[in-house]
């Protein structure tokens, strides 16, 4: 009884410190966001593309009309580095309509704070799966993850990846509690970034199919249909327009991405060799994943399944940049939790330090070789760690 009371008191103290940490960090984020309004020009950020799409929708314009897009872009003096039209599915632009009603600087400030908050909430959700937590360890983990290069890149560029990270982490939380339909519904949000979302959703779909979780698949399908219909309410032909403008992205940027496609291109150079090699690697990854899930290697543990899926999805994606690797927060925390259980929190923090340092070294290499392809090692090495723990360590239940 005394042990139970002690454990209960310890849990209550941890919850209290978690709330305090969250509120304090949120306050720091608010100050950072307000200071950035004076020091950082939102006109040159990637967020300006999202703002422009939301602004055009709010004024009844077509974001896939190249002439209208370029005219609006030039009149506001923003996103001058961007493509000649909106490169994302139309429902994605709907999210930014409220921000499109504000000035670009005001919207950028709100977006930065929202991104910081989304990342913090995502980490907080994942920490619920972390064993033997203390407020001190939580702070070190949060601080370490915000030093992870992809996180820094996302915040600097104003990219939308925090929204996708948050949807994945919330889905993990729901699926772990067997709320399959709601989890699948949230995962359908990944379809708004098809270049990365499509391979990740395909791998998740295989996992759900192997587990015969029809409600999860139904949730993903329902969410996808709902997103398509939202776009059709604004433009019945948006799918045709999107496919017509998005089809050349792979060929335009082929060989520049930190994926298996980019690695094959850098090693084999010629497209007639590199593309078949990359296709073969992708097929091997898909076949290996199918074998893992059908053999029951990844059957019960939701976090473990997503920790395998996300780095694999990043590696096989035909179009993915280094900042997309912010999704590696999920497998990083999974590996840390496994190390902590068997070897202690200090070694798990050492692993986090290694992941942060590896990303820094790879960006230094990218400056020397003038491309960022070798940053694929971030995802590849973490993937290998996850596979090791999946196959060489006894499974355990991670329900919080």
C-alpha positions in Angstrom: 0.0 0.0 0.0 2.8 2.4 0.9 4.5 1.6 -2.5 1.2 2.3 -4.3 0.9 5.6 -2.5 4.5 6.5 -3.2 4.0 5.7 -6.9 0.8 7.7 -7.1 2.5 10.7 -5.4 5.4 10.4 -7.8 3.1 10.4 -10.8 1.2 13.4 -9.5 4.4 15.3 -9.0 5.5 14.4 -12.6 2.2 15.6 -14.0 2.5 18.9 -12.1 6.1 19.5 -13.3 5.1 18.5 -16.8 2.4 21.2 -16.8 4.8 23.8 -15.3 7.5 22.9 -17.9 4.9 23.2 -20.7 3.6 26.6 -19.5 7.1 28.0 -19.0 8.4 26.8 -22.4 5.2 28.1 -24.1 5.9 31.5 -22.6 9.5 31.4 -23.9 8.1 30.5 -27.4 5.7 33.4 -27.3 8.6 35.8 -26.5 10.7 34.3 -29.3 7.8 34.6 -31.8 7.2 38.3 -30.9 10.9 39.1 -31.2 11.1 37.4 -34.6 8.5 39.8 -36.0 11.1 42.6 -35.7 14.1 40.6 -36.7 12.9 38.2 -39.4 11.2 39.1 -42.7 8.3 36.8 -43.4 8.3 37.8 -47.0 11.3 35.6 -47.8 10.2 32.5 -45.8 8.6 29.3 -47.2 5.5 30.2 -45.1 4.9 33.1 -47.5 3.8 30.5 -50.0 1.1 29.2 -47.6 0.1 32.8 -46.7 -0.3 33.6 -50.4 -2.5 30.6 -51.0 -4.7 31.4 -48.1 -4.9 35.1 -49.1 -5.9 34.2 -52.7 -8.6 31.8 -51.5 -9.9 34.4 -49.2 -10.3 36.8 -52.1 -11.9 34.2 -54.4 -8.8 33.5 -56.7 -7.5 30.3 -58.1 -4.2 29.2 -56.6 -3.5 27.0 -59.6 -3.8 29.9 -62.1 -0.2 30.7 -62.8 -0.9 34.2 -64.0 -2.9 35.2 -61.0 -0.4 33.5 -58.6 2.6 35.4 -60.1 0.7 38.7 -60.1 -0.3 38.3 -56.4 3.2 37.2 -55.5 4.8 40.1 -57.2 2.3 42.7 -55.9 3.0 41.6 -52.3 6.7 41.1 -52.9 6.8 37.7 -51.2 7.8 34.1 -52.0 9.9 35.3 -54.9 11.8 32.0 -54.9 8.6 30.0 -55.1 7.2 27.9 -58.0 5.0 29.6 -60.5 1.8 28.2 -58.9 0.7 26.6 -55.6 2.3 23.2 -55.3 0.1 21.5 -52.7 -3.4 20.1 -52.7 -6.1 22.7 -52.5 -7.5 21.7 -49.1 -4.1 22.5 -47.7 -4.6 26.1 -48.7 -7.9 26.3 -46.9 -6.0 25.9 -43.5 -4.2 29.2 -44.2 -7.3 31.3 -45.1 -7.5 32.9 -41.6 -3.8 33.8 -41.7 -4.2 35.1 -45.3 -6.5 37.8 -43.9 -3.6 39.2 -41.8 -0.5 41.0 -43.0 2.4 38.6 -43.8 4.4 39.7 -40.8 1.6 39.2 -38.4 0.7 35.9 -39.9 4.3 34.7 -39.8 4.6 35.5 -36.1 1.4 33.5 -35.4 2.7 30.7 -37.6 6.1 30.5 -35.8 4.4 30.3 -32.4 1.9 27.7 -33.7 4.8 25.6 -35.1 6.7 25.8 -31.9 3.6 24.8 -29.9 2.8 21.9 -32.3 6.3 20.5 -31.9 6.1 20.9 -28.1 2.7 19.2 -27.9 4.0 16.4 -30.2 7.0 15.8 -27.9 4.7 15.9 -24.8 2.5 13.2 -26.3 5.4 11.0 -27.1 6.9 11.4 -23.6 3.9 9.7 -22.2 5.5 6.5 -23.6 8.9 7.2 -22.0 9.7 5.1 -18.9 11.1 6.4 -15.6 10.6 10.0 -16.5 11.6 13.0 -14.4 11.0 16.7 -15.0 14.8 17.1 -15.5 14.9 14.4 -18.2 11.9 15.9 -19.9 13.6 19.2 -20.2 16.8 17.7 -21.6 14.8 15.8 -24.1 12.8 18.8 -25.2 15.9 20.9 -25.4 17.9 18.3 -27.3 15.1 17.7 -29.9 14.8 21.4 -30.6 18.5 21.4 -31.5 17.9 18.6 -34.0 18.7 20.1 -37.4 15.5 19.3 -39.2 13.5 21.0 -36.4 15.6 24.1 -36.7 15.2 24.1 -40.5 11.4 23.8 -40.2 11.2 26.8 -37.9 13.7 28.9 -39.9 11.9 28.3 -43.2 8.4 28.4 -41.9 7.6 25.0 -43.2 4.3 23.1 -42.4 5.9 19.9 -41.1 4.9 20.7 -37.4 1.2 20.2 -38.4 2.0 16.8 -39.9 4.1 15.8 -36.9 1.3 16.8 -34.6 -1.3 14.8 -36.6 1.0 11.7 -36.5 1.6 12.0 -32.7 -2.1 12.5 -32.0 -2.9 9.5 -34.2 -0.3 7.4 -32.3 -2.0 8.4 -29.0 -5.4 7.4 -30.3 -4.4 4.2 -32.0 -2.5 3.1 -28.8 -5.9 3.4 -27.1 -7.6 1.4 -29.9 -9.5 4.4 -31.2 -8.8 3.2 -34.7 -11.3 5.2 -36.8 -10.3 8.6 -35.1 -6.6 7.7 -35.5 -7.1 6.8 -39.2 -9.0 10.1 -39.7 -6.1 12.1 -38.4 -3.6 10.2 -40.5 -5.5 11.1 -43.6 -4.1 14.7 -43.1 -0.8 13.4 -44.4 -2.4 13.2 -47.9 -2.0 17.0 -48.0 1.7 16.4 -48.6 1.5 13.6 -51.2 5.2 13.3 -51.9 5.9 12.2 -48.4 2.4 11.3 -47.2 1.7 8.8 -49.9 4.6 6.4 -49.0 4.0 6.8 -45.3 0.2 6.2 -45.7 1.0 3.1 -47.8 3.2 1.6 -45.1 0.6 2.5 -42.4 -2.1 0.9 -44.6 -0.1 -2.3 -44.9 0.3 -2.4 -41.1 -3.4 -1.8 -40.5 -4.3 -4.4 -43.1 -2.1 -7.0 -41.5 -3.7 -6.3 -38.1 -7.2 -6.4 -39.8 -8.0 -3.0 -38.3 -10.7 -2.1 -40.8 -11.8 0.9 -38.8 -8.4 2.4 -39.1 -8.4 2.0 -42.9 -11.9 3.3 -43.0 -10.8 6.4 -41.1 -8.0 7.0 -43.5 -10.3 6.6 -46.5 -13.0 8.8 -45.0 -10.6 11.5 -44.2 -9.2 11.4 -47.7 -12.6 11.7 -49.3 -13.5 14.5 -46.9 -10.4 16.5 -47.9 -11.1 15.9 -51.6 -14.7 17.2 -51.2 -13.5 20.3 -49.3 -11.4 21.1 -52.3 -14.2 20.4 -54.7 -16.5 22.9 -52.9 -14.0 25.6 -54.0 -12.9 24.2 -57.3 -14.6 21.0 -58.8 -11.5 20.5 -61.0 -8.9 21.0 -58.4 -7.6 17.4 -58.6 -7.0 17.7 -62.3 -5.3 21.1 -61.8 -3.1 19.8 -59.0 -1.9 16.7 -60.9 -1.1 18.8 -64.0 1.1 21.3 -62.1 2.7 18.8 -59.6 3.8 16.1 -62.1 7.2 17.5 -62.9 8.5 18.0 -59.4 10.2 14.6 -59.3 12.1 15.1 -62.6 12.9 18.8 -61.8 14.6 18.0 -58.4 15.7 14.4 -59.0 19.0 13.6 -57.3 18.8 16.5 -54.8 16.9 14.8 -52.0 18.2 12.9 -48.9 16.4 9.7 -50.0 17.3 6.4 -51.7 16.5 8.2 -55.0 19.1 10.9 -54.3 21.7 8.4 -53.1 21.3 6.2 -56.2 21.6 9.3 -58.4 24.9 10.4 -56.7 26.4 7.0 -56.8 25.3 5.8 -60.3 24.9 9.3 -61.9 23.1 8.2 -65.1 19.3 8.1 -64.8 19.1 4.9 -66.8 20.9 3.2 -64.0 20.1 5.2 -60.9 16.3 5.2 -61.3 16.0 1.4 -61.8 18.3 1.0 -58.8 16.2 3.3 -56.6 13.0 1.6 -57.7 14.5 -1.8 -56.7 15.5 -0.5 -53.3 12.0 1.0 -52.7 10.4 -2.3 -53.7 12.8 -4.2 -51.3 11.8 -1.8 -48.5 8.1 -2.3 -49.2 8.5 -6.1 -49.3 10.6 -6.1 -46.1 8.0 -4.0 -44.3 5.2 -6.3 -45.5 7.2 -9.3 -44.2 7.7 -7.6 -40.8 4.0 -6.8 -40.3 2.7 -10.1 -41.7 5.1 -12.1 -39.5 3.9 -10.3 -36.4 7.2 -8.6 -35.8 5.3 -5.3 -35.4 1.9 -6.4 -34.1 0.9 -4.8 -30.9 3.1 -1.7 -30.3 1.8 1.3 -32.1 4.7 3.6 -31.4 7.1 0.8 -32.5 5.2 0.4 -35.8 5.3 4.1 -36.6 9.0 4.3 -35.6 9.7 1.7 -38.3 7.3 3.3 -40.9 8.4 7.0 -40.7 12.1 6.7 -41.4 11.3 4.1 -44.1 8.8 6.5 -45.6 11.3 9.3 -45.6 13.9 7.1 -47.4 11.6 5.8 -50.1 9.7 9.1 -50.8 10.4 10.3 -54.3 10.4 13.9 -53.2 11.5 14.8 -49.7 13.8 17.5 -48.2 16.0 17.4 -45.1 13.5 19.4 -43.1 10.9 16.6 -43.6 13.1 14.6 -41.2 11.5 16.4 -38.3 9.2 13.3 -38.3 12.3 11.4 -37.0 11.3 12.8 -33.6 9.0 9.8 -33.3 11.6 7.0 -33.8 14.2 9.0 -31.9 12.0 9.0 -28.8 11.1 5.4 -29.3 14.8 4.3 -29.4 15.5 6.5 -26.4 12.6 4.8 -24.5 14.0 1.3 -25.3 17.6 2.3 -24.3 16.2 3.9 -21.1 14.4 0.7 -20.1 17.4 -1.5 -20.5 20.4 0.7 -19.9 19.1 3.9 -18.2 18.2 7.4 -19.0 21.8 8.7 -19.2 22.6 6.4 -22.2 19.3 7.3 -23.8 20.3 11.0 -23.6 23.6 10.1 -25.1 21.8 8.6 -28.1 19.9 11.9 -28.5 23.1 13.8 -28.4 24.5 11.5 -31.1 21.5 12.0 -33.3 21.8 15.8 -33.0 25.6 15.7 -33.6 25.2 13.4 -36.6 22.8 15.9 -38.2 25.2 18.7 -37.6 28.1 16.8 -39.2 26.0 15.9 -42.2 25.1 19.5 -42.8 28.7 20.5 -42.7 29.4 17.8 -45.3 26.6 19.2 -47.4 28.4 22.6 -47.5 31.5 20.9 -48.8 29.9 18.7 -51.5 27.2 21.4 -52.4 24.2 19.1 -51.9 22.3 17.6 -49.0 21.8 14.1 -50.2 24.0 12.4 -47.6 21.6 13.7 -44.9 19.7 10.5 -45.7 21.9 8.9 -43.1 19.8 10.6 -40.4 16.8 8.6 -41.3 18.8 5.5 -42.3 20.8 5.1 -39.1 17.7 5.8 -36.9 15.8 3.2 -38.9 18.5 0.7 -38.3 18.4 1.4 -34.5 14.6 0.8 -34.5 14.9 -2.4 -36.5 17.5 -3.6 -34.0 15.3 -3.1 -31.0 12.3 -4.6 -32.9 14.2 -7.8 -33.7 16.7 -8.3 -30.8 14.8 -7.0 -27.8 11.7 -8.5 -26.1 8.5 -6.5 -26.9 6.7 -4.6 -24.3 3.4 -2.8 -24.0 3.7 1.0 -24.1 0.2 2.0 -23.2 0.4 5.0 -20.9 
